[in-house]
Amino acid sequence: MLVTIAMLMGLSASPIIMAAAGGEVDVELALAVDVSRSMDYEEVQIQRQGYVEALSHPEFITAVKGGMLGRIAISYYEWAGEVDQASVIDWQIIETAEDAKAFAEKLAARPVATQRRTSISAAISYGATSIISNNYRGMRQVIDVSGDGPNNIGVPVLPVRDRAIESGIVINGLAIMLRPSGTAGGLDRYYSDCVAGGPGSFVLPVHKIEDFAIAIRRKMVMEVSNILPSPKLHRIANELKADCLSGERQWQDFLDR
């Protein structure tokens, strides 16, 4: 993971130029899914099923076909304290309902597992490096990060987030708020201020476990269609910013006890 972070921190501002020759797509979408142990096994299962259902939903297929080229490149990986290499589903073109179904079946076949800690910086670093080194040329490049807590291990999230944005990547967030996260102002504020970024970026909160599937489908349709969120999802500009080091401080306080 240190190698991945080092690669990200040295990226140029023109990732599309750096990418090897490959197929052109409307968007390169990396799905970075939190499986930390702060979520129980049932929640992780329901989250996984939400992605499987979203990929197969007619709204998602319609969004893909509605693009200028009518095709996207998509990848999936799970993370907690680090990225789980066994969870990675590498880049695949989705152009038809059959393509989406095949990707969903690969995902559904993977075992469900959880890991310790929460490193959003590792998730962003892996996604950015994967986007820049793949063989596709997307008109847009997006990392979609889901999570239920602040960054609490590894490199601080802000410099990694900012470097990815400087490289032309948009980062969106799904803030899983089923229980208190310990972040002042709420996890959605933390994700808005410390994780998401880039033109048109957004954060969607999930407050109830039964809302997982709808929220996942909604954000994926928005990302593929490049639809901006409704104004109610934007916070007032003069509100206090979140403490982007809150998770690291909490973990250090725990170790110092």
Disulfide bonds with the S-S distance in Angstrom:
Cys194-Cys244 1.99
